[in-house]
Amino acid sequence: MSDKGGPDKVVVQPGDLRASAGIAKTLGEELSTPVQNAVDTSTTASGQLTG
């Protein structure tokens, strides 16, 4: 971030924004399966407790 814009402005470098977006996308892809497995397991467990 640069302070060229003054104290009331945020300056974003396009390359930095693209890099952050890439990291966020990768994390989402890596966590998709484990999170879905946790949801499925929780749903199964809660279904067995109904009654």
HELIX and SHEET records of a PDB file:
HELIX    1   1 PRO A   14  LEU A   49  1                                  36    
END                                                                             
